[in-house]
Amino acid sequence: MDIDWSKLGFAYMDVNCHIRYTWRNGAWDAGELVKEPYLKIHVAATALHYGQDAFEGLKVYKTKDGKIQAFRPLENARRLNRSAQRSCMAPVPEELFMDALRRVMKANIEFVPPYGTGASMYVRPLLIGTGPQIGVNEADEYTFIILVMPVGAYYKGGLQPVRALVMDDFDRAAPHGTGTVKMGGNYGAALLPHKICHDKGFPVDLYLDPVEHKYIDEFGTSNFLGIDAKGAYVTPLSNSVLPSVTNNGLRTLAAHLGMKVEVRPIPFDELPTFQEIAACGTAVVITPVNEIVRGDQVIKVGPREGCGPILQNLYNHYTAIQWGIEPDPFGWLVEI
């Protein structure tokens, strides 16, 4: 195996195997490691026809002293089960989730990037309905998979700010819909607006609330966070937003560092008063946003280059915990 860890991007890569479990007759089987990265499923599987599918994303890190540690995996297990409940799929017991993670990591241990490269192991749990149904009903069979692959540091030269476009002609989720769970259909519905956004030269799209289009909801693939005029860490209160594990962690860290943390409705008209704005998620942790465009309105926030000092400080501490450089006061790291 010859991998240039410094050149890894955030993309799929074949490894030794993935792990796969099947639920039938009310129980999960013992699971198996599968070399081929393909699935053979029924043409009438509910994942294909009725959107019974949910996924997660987390990372595993190798520390300076050689430990291999997953970052907050139980939070992802619990969120996966909230998605399963919302779509009537069989839940995955937390013990099975953790056993699957350990087994698949052990089988692909040589693909864990070395400490100091900035690269890590990306973990993608997937739950799908594989039993056939032609009527609109839940499946009688489910498949749970964890696939893993090494991925590079998203930003090679430090955090770089991006521009965001407000998507007034689209909503990310319906009121009281599935915006609060991580179902694949949410992302399928967002592909067209994301393409429109990208074609106009904007790396990220920003959605407003689906009722009045007056309040911030979230970015296309990430939660919204900002540092308001008073220096508080602020993130939207909305029943259409996915509860981000990263956002939750950054809020916890911000409070630990003595910052005021607010989860509240954020009027779009308040954005010009913000000191710093960012998208947050597993892949990058923090993506600074220094310009938000809505029609003819252009809102400039934070520095033109790099990340603002408050978010940079949060990023530095957060990633230092992930890599085992700083103590983990929250019990977030689980040794694999």
C-alpha positions as CSV (number, residue, x, y, z in Angstrom):
1,M,0.0,0.0,0.0
2,D,1.4,3.3,-1.1
3,I,-0.6,6.4,-0.1
4,D,0.6,9.9,-0.2
5,W,-1.3,11.1,2.9
6,S,-0.6,14.8,2.1
7,K,-2.5,14.6,-1.1
8,L,-5.7,13.0,0.1
9,G,-8.9,14.9,-0.5
10,F,-12.4,14.3,0.8
11,A,-13.3,11.5,-1.6
12,Y,-14.2,7.9,-1.6
13,M,-11.4,5.4,-1.6
14,D,-11.5,1.6,-1.7
15,V,-10.1,-0.1,1.5
16,N,-10.0,-3.8,2.6
17,C,-13.7,-4.1,3.4
18,H,-16.8,-2.7,4.9
19,I,-19.0,-4.3,7.6
20,R,-22.6,-5.3,6.9
21,Y,-25.5,-6.5,9.2
22,T,-29.0,-7.6,8.2
23,W,-32.2,-7.3,10.2
24,R,-34.8,-9.9,9.7
25,N,-37.6,-11.3,11.8
26,G,-37.1,-8.7,14.5
27,A,-33.3,-9.2,15.0
28,W,-29.9,-8.2,13.7
29,D,-27.5,-10.9,12.6
30,A,-23.9,-11.2,13.7
31,G,-22.6,-9.0,10.8
32,E,-19.8,-9.8,8.3
33,L,-16.9,-8.1,6.8
34,V,-17.4,-7.7,3.0
35,K,-14.6,-7.0,0.5
36,E,-16.7,-6.1,-2.5
37,P,-18.0,-2.5,-2.3
38,Y,-21.3,-3.4,-3.9
39,L,-24.8,-4.3,-2.7
40,K,-27.2,-6.8,-4.3
41,I,-30.7,-5.7,-3.2
42,H,-34.3,-6.4,-4.3
43,V,-35.5,-4.2,-7.1
44,A,-38.5,-3.3,-4.9
45,A,-36.4,-2.4,-1.8
46,T,-38.0,0.4,0.1
47,A,-34.7,2.4,0.1
48,L,-35.1,2.7,-3.7
49,H,-38.8,3.4,-3.8
50,Y,-39.8,5.1,-0.5
51,G,-36.7,6.7,0.7
52,Q,-36.1,4.4,3.7
53,D,-32.4,5.4,4.1
54,A,-30.3,7.3,6.6
55,F,-26.6,7.9,7.1
56,E,-24.1,9.4,9.5
57,G,-20.5,10.8,9.3
58,L,-17.8,10.8,11.9
59,K,-14.0,10.6,12.1
60,V,-11.3,8.5,13.7
61,Y,-7.9,9.9,14.5
62,K,-4.5,8.5,15.3
63,T,-2.8,10.4,18.1
64,K,0.8,11.3,18.6
65,D,1.3,8.3,21.0
66,G,-0.3,5.9,18.5
67,K,-3.8,5.6,20.0
68,I,-6.7,5.3,17.5
69,Q,-9.7,7.2,18.8
70,A,-13.2,7.8,17.4
71,F,-14.7,11.2,18.1
72,R,-18.1,11.1,19.7
73,P,-19.4,8.0,17.9
74,L,-22.3,7.4,20.3
75,E,-23.8,10.8,19.3
76,N,-23.9,9.5,15.7
77,A,-25.4,6.2,16.8
78,R,-28.1,8.1,18.6
79,R,-28.8,10.4,15.8
80,L,-29.0,7.5,13.3
81,N,-31.7,5.9,15.5
82,R,-33.6,9.2,15.5
83,S,-33.6,9.0,11.7
84,A,-34.6,5.3,11.9
85,Q,-37.5,6.2,14.1
86,R,-38.7,9.0,11.8
87,S,-38.7,6.7,8.8
88,C,-40.0,3.5,10.5
89,M,-36.7,1.6,10.1
90,A,-35.3,-1.0,12.6
91,P,-33.1,0.8,15.1
92,V,-29.4,-0.1,15.5
93,P,-28.5,-0.9,19.1
94,E,-25.7,1.3,20.4
95,E,-23.7,-1.8,21.4
96,L,-24.0,-3.2,17.8
97,F,-23.0,0.2,16.3
98,M,-19.8,0.4,18.5
99,D,-19.0,-3.3,17.8
100,A,-19.4,-2.6,14.1
101,L,-17.1,0.4,14.3
102,R,-14.4,-1.5,16.1
103,R,-14.5,-4.5,13.8
104,V,-14.4,-2.5,10.6
105,M,-11.6,-0.3,11.9
106,K,-9.5,-3.3,13.0
107,A,-9.9,-4.8,9.5
108,N,-8.7,-1.6,7.9
109,I,-6.2,-0.4,10.5
110,E,-3.4,0.2,7.9
111,F,-5.6,2.9,6.3
112,V,-5.7,5.1,9.3
113,P,-3.5,8.1,8.4
114,P,-0.5,8.8,10.6
115,Y,-0.5,11.6,13.2
116,G,0.8,14.8,11.8
117,T,-0.4,14.4,8.2
118,G,-3.7,16.3,8.9
119,A,-5.5,13.3,7.4
120,S,-8.0,11.1,9.3
121,M,-10.3,8.1,8.9
122,Y,-13.8,9.0,7.7
123,V,-16.6,6.7,8.9
124,R,-19.9,6.5,7.1
125,P,-22.6,4.4,8.8
126,L,-25.6,3.7,6.5
127,L,-29.0,2.2,7.3
128,I,-31.4,1.2,4.4
129,G,-34.6,-0.7,3.9
130,T,-33.8,-3.7,1.7
131,G,-37.0,-5.6,2.0
132,P,-39.4,-5.4,-1.0
133,Q,-42.6,-3.4,-0.8
134,I,-44.9,-2.1,-3.6
135,G,-47.4,-0.6,-1.3
136,V,-46.3,2.4,0.7
137,N,-45.1,0.6,3.8
138,E,-42.0,0.0,5.8
139,A,-39.7,-2.9,4.9
140,D,-39.4,-6.3,6.6
141,E,-35.6,-6.3,6.1
142,Y,-32.9,-3.7,6.8
143,T,-29.2,-3.5,6.1
144,F,-26.8,-1.6,8.3
145,I,-23.3,-0.9,6.9
146,I,-20.3,1.0,8.1
147,L,-17.7,1.9,5.4
148,V,-14.5,3.7,6.2
149,M,-11.8,5.5,4.2
150,P,-8.9,7.8,4.8
151,V,-9.5,11.5,3.9
152,G,-7.3,14.5,3.8
153,A,-7.4,17.8,5.7
154,Y,-10.2,19.9,4.0
155,Y,-8.1,23.0,4.2
156,K,-4.4,22.6,3.4
157,G,-3.3,26.2,4.2
158,G,-5.6,27.1,7.1
159,L,-9.2,28.1,7.2
160,Q,-10.2,30.0,4.1
161,P,-13.5,32.0,4.0
162,V,-16.1,31.4,1.4
163,R,-19.1,33.2,-0.1
164,A,-22.7,32.0,0.5
165,L,-25.8,32.5,-1.6
166,V,-29.3,32.7,0.0
167,M,-31.7,30.3,-1.7
168,D,-35.0,32.2,-1.6
169,D,-36.5,30.1,-4.3
170,F,-36.0,26.8,-2.4
171,D,-36.5,25.5,1.2
172,R,-34.1,22.9,2.7
173,A,-37.0,21.2,4.6
174,A,-40.7,21.6,5.1
175,P,-42.1,22.8,8.4
176,H,-42.4,19.8,10.7
177,G,-40.8,17.7,8.0
178,T,-37.6,15.6,8.1
179,G,-35.1,18.4,8.4
180,T,-34.2,17.3,11.9
181,V,-33.0,13.9,10.8
182,K,-30.3,12.8,8.5
183,M,-32.2,11.0,5.7
184,G,-30.8,10.7,2.2
185,G,-33.9,12.3,0.7
186,N,-33.1,15.6,2.3
187,Y,-29.8,15.7,0.4
188,G,-31.3,14.6,-2.9
189,A,-33.8,17.5,-2.7
190,A,-30.9,19.9,-2.1
191,L,-28.8,18.9,-5.1
192,L,-30.5,21.2,-7.6
193,P,-30.3,24.4,-5.5
194,H,-26.7,23.4,-4.6
195,K,-25.9,23.1,-8.3
196,I,-27.5,26.5,-9.1
197,C,-25.5,28.0,-6.2
198,H,-22.2,26.4,-7.4
199,D,-22.8,27.5,-11.0
200,K,-23.2,31.1,-9.9
201,G,-19.8,30.8,-8.2
202,F,-20.8,30.3,-4.6
203,P,-19.4,27.4,-2.6
204,V,-22.2,27.2,-0.1
205,D,-25.9,27.8,-0.1
206,L,-27.9,29.3,2.8
207,Y,-31.5,28.6,3.6
208,L,-34.0,30.7,5.5
209,D,-36.9,29.4,7.5
210,P,-39.5,27.6,5.3
211,V,-42.5,29.6,6.7
212,E,-41.7,33.3,6.4
213,H,-38.1,33.4,5.0
214,K,-37.2,35.8,7.7
215,Y,-34.9,33.7,9.9
216,I,-31.7,31.8,9.3
217,D,-32.1,28.0,9.1
218,E,-28.9,26.4,8.0
219,F,-26.4,26.0,5.1
220,G,-27.0,23.4,2.5
221,T,-24.9,20.7,4.2
222,S,-23.9,22.4,7.5
223,N,-25.3,24.2,10.5
224,F,-25.0,28.0,10.8
225,L,-23.1,29.6,13.6
226,G,-22.1,33.1,14.3
227,I,-20.5,35.5,16.7
228,D,-22.9,38.3,17.3
229,A,-22.3,41.9,18.1
230,K,-21.9,41.1,21.8
231,G,-19.5,38.3,21.3
232,A,-21.9,35.5,22.0
233,Y,-21.9,32.1,20.1
234,V,-25.2,32.1,18.3
235,T,-26.9,29.3,16.3
236,P,-30.5,29.1,15.1
237,L,-33.4,27.7,17.0
238,S,-35.5,25.9,14.3
239,N,-37.6,22.8,14.0
240,S,-36.2,22.3,10.5
241,V,-32.5,22.1,11.3
242,L,-30.4,19.0,11.7
243,P,-28.8,18.7,15.2
244,S,-25.2,18.8,14.2
245,V,-22.8,16.9,16.4
246,T,-20.1,19.4,15.5
247,N,-22.3,22.4,16.4
248,N,-23.2,20.7,19.7
249,G,-19.5,20.2,20.4
250,L,-18.5,23.7,19.5
251,R,-21.3,25.1,21.7
252,T,-20.1,23.0,24.6
253,L,-16.5,24.1,24.1
254,A,-17.5,27.8,23.8
255,A,-19.3,27.6,27.1
256,H,-16.3,25.8,28.6
257,L,-14.1,28.7,27.4
258,G,-16.4,31.2,29.1
259,M,-18.4,32.4,26.1
260,K,-22.1,33.1,26.2
261,V,-24.0,30.6,24.0
262,E,-27.4,31.3,22.6
263,V,-29.7,29.0,20.6
264,R,-32.4,31.4,19.3
265,P,-34.2,32.6,16.2
266,I,-31.7,34.7,14.1
267,P,-33.4,37.3,11.9
268,F,-31.7,37.6,8.5
269,D,-31.7,41.3,9.0
270,E,-29.4,40.9,12.0
271,L,-26.5,39.4,10.0
272,P,-24.8,42.7,9.1
273,T,-24.2,43.2,12.9
274,F,-22.3,39.8,13.3
275,Q,-18.6,39.8,13.9
276,E,-18.0,36.4,12.4
277,I,-20.1,33.7,10.6
278,A,-19.3,30.1,9.7
279,A,-20.8,26.8,8.6
280,C,-19.9,23.8,10.8
281,G,-19.8,20.1,10.2
282,T,-17.8,16.9,10.4
283,A,-15.8,17.2,7.3
284,V,-14.3,20.7,8.0
285,V,-15.4,21.5,11.6
286,I,-15.6,25.3,10.7
287,T,-15.9,27.0,7.3
288,P,-15.7,30.8,7.7
289,V,-18.2,32.7,5.6
290,N,-17.2,36.3,4.9
291,E,-19.9,37.3,2.4
292,I,-23.6,36.5,2.1
293,V,-25.5,37.5,-1.0
294,R,-29.3,37.7,-1.2
295,G,-30.5,39.3,-4.5
296,D,-28.9,42.7,-4.7
297,Q,-27.9,42.7,-1.0
298,V,-24.3,41.8,-0.1
299,I,-23.4,41.3,3.5
300,K,-19.7,41.3,4.3
301,V,-18.7,39.8,7.7
302,G,-15.3,39.0,9.2
303,P,-11.9,39.2,7.6
304,R,-11.4,39.0,3.8
305,E,-8.7,36.3,4.3
306,G,-8.5,33.5,6.9
307,C,-10.8,33.0,9.9
308,G,-11.9,35.5,12.5
309,P,-10.1,35.3,15.8
310,I,-13.0,33.9,17.9
311,L,-13.9,31.1,15.5
312,Q,-10.2,30.4,14.9
313,N,-9.7,29.9,18.7
314,L,-12.6,27.5,18.9
315,Y,-11.4,25.6,15.9
316,N,-7.9,25.3,17.4
317,H,-9.1,24.0,20.7
318,Y,-11.7,21.6,19.1
319,T,-9.3,20.0,16.7
320,A,-6.6,19.8,19.4
321,I,-9.0,17.7,21.4
322,Q,-9.7,15.5,18.4
323,W,-6.0,14.8,17.8
324,G,-5.3,14.2,21.5
325,I,-3.1,17.2,21.8
326,E,-5.2,18.8,24.5
327,P,-7.0,17.1,27.3
328,D,-10.6,15.9,26.6
329,P,-12.6,17.3,29.5
330,F,-15.9,16.2,27.9
331,G,-15.2,12.4,27.4
332,W,-15.6,12.8,23.6
333,L,-12.9,10.4,22.5
334,V,-13.5,6.6,22.4
335,E,-10.4,4.4,21.9
336,I,-10.8,1.9,19.2
